[in-house]
């Protein structure tokens, strides 16, 4: 796999925890501190669809069981 990203560059991390790198083709990546889990690459267009799906699911569960 070709490395097309610079994960350790601080300029790719907004506010220290939001990853935004247009050169990185991955959707889900490890956080800078690996024990903290995974995050989305918000420069990838699919990340917004993924977040919208999660929000829609949560709202569905809240209002369906009301």
N, C-alpha and C positions, 0 to 999 in steps of 0.2 A: 504494500500500500504506500502510495506516495504521500509524503508529509506536506500538505498544502496549508498549514496553519502555524501560528506562533502562540501556543497556549500560555506560555509564561510571560508574555509581553504585558505589562500593566496597562497599556493603552487599549487592550482588548477587553478589559474588565471595567464596566461602568459602576461607579459607587462601590467598587470592591467586590461585588457579588453577581453582577449581571454581565454575562459573556456576550459580546457583540463583535463578531469578526466575519466580514464578508468573504474573506479568502478561505475560510474553513467550511468545508462541505458537510460536516457532520451536524446532525440535528441535536443529539443529546451527547453531552461531554461531561467528563469528570470536573468537579470543582477544583480550584487551586489547592485547597486543603482537601486531600483525597478522602479522608475519613468523614467528611461532611456530606458526601454523596455525589449526586449528579445535578446538572442544570441544563437548560436549553440554550442553544445559540440563537439569540434574538435577531441576528442578521439573516437567518434562514427563514424564508417565507412560511414554511410549514409550522414553525413554532407558534405563530399567531393562531393558526387553525387548531393546533393542539390545545392551547390555552383557552380558546373559545369553546372547544368541546368540553373541557373540564368544567368551565363556568356554567355551561348549559346543563350539564349533568347535575351539578350541585343545585342549581336553581330548580331543576325538575324534581329532584328528591325533596327539596324544602317545600315546594308548593303542591306536590302530588300527595304527600302524607299529612297535609294540614287539616 
